[in-house]
Amino acid sequence: LPRLRGDALTQWREFIVARTEQEVRGWADQPTVAVHPRMLELSLELILKVGMSVPDSAMPQWKSAWQDLLTTAASGQAAMRAALRSFGALRLWPRFQRELHRCNELVFDEIARRRRHPELEHDDVVDSLMRANGNALSDSEIRDQVCAIMIGGYGPPATLASWAIERLVRTPHALAAATAEARGGDDQMAYLN
């Protein structure tokens, strides 16, 4: 789907930059910042906005549900249980099942709301999936795609941003060059690119 390609995200660029700047601005008053957890939270919020147009009023509920599930899914325990899945290890894991059920409810409720009001367009990933040409996707197929996007898009951007910040902080000449270019307002951003 065109909506799921990288160039389609350009329409969200200003929002992503503004929200990232807002997050980073809050770090200036702190003596130390645990960057990776903050980037994970920001990454999750951005995925929920771009992927599902979650309104600010519902963001705490969505973030809490997905953060719990994604943290559990990324745990070492998840890998062990996945390896033992033929013995029902995932099925018998109550915490994982509760967290998955909570996220499924949110996604299925949103899909149902959108199906009741097809005239409302959201211009997000779920909207693209629901309006895909060809065979219509079932609610479960849409939920599966949302889960794949959440899992695949949550950790890597946060880890990359955290790593880049760590490298800049430990490389003073690179930090100075990046800072000077960012403050200079040059649209080319040759060094940063």
Residue pairs with C-beta under 8 A, 6 or more apart in sequence:
1 128
1 129
1 132
2 8
2 128
3 124
3 125
3 127
3 128
4 125
4 128
4 149
9 16
9 50
11 123
12 49
12 50
15 49
16 46
16 50
19 42
19 45
19 46
19 49
20 42
23 38
23 42
27 33
27 38
35 161
35 162
35 165
35 166
36 158
36 159
36 162
39 157
39 158
39 159
39 161
39 162
40 67
40 154
40 155
40 158
41 63
41 67
42 158
43 153
43 154
43 155
43 157
43 158
43 161
44 63
44 66
44 67
44 70
44 150
44 154
45 59
45 63
46 157
47 149
47 150
47 153
47 154
48 54
48 59
48 62
48 63
48 66
50 124
50 125
51 124
51 125
51 126
51 146
51 149
51 150
51 153
52 62
52 107
52 110
52 122
52 124
52 125
52 126
52 146
53 122
53 123
53 124
53 126
53 127
54 62
61 106
62 106
65 99
65 102
65 103
65 106
66 103
66 150
66 154
68 99
68 102
69 96
69 99
69 100
69 102
69 103
70 150
70 151
70 154
70 155
72 78
72 95
72 96
72 99
73 96
73 151
74 155
78 96
80 89
81 89
81 90
81 93
81 96
82 89
82 90
83 89
90 96
91 97
103 147
103 150
104 143
107 142
107 143
107 146
107 147
108 139
108 143
110 126
111 126
111 130
111 139
111 142
111 143
112 139
114 120
114 122
114 126
114 127
114 130
115 130
121 127
125 145
125 146
125 149
126 142
126 146
129 137
129 141
129 142
129 145
130 136
130 137
130 142
137 145
167 174
168 174
168 175
168 178
169 175
177 191
178 191
178 192
181 189
181 190
181 191
181 192
182 189
182 192
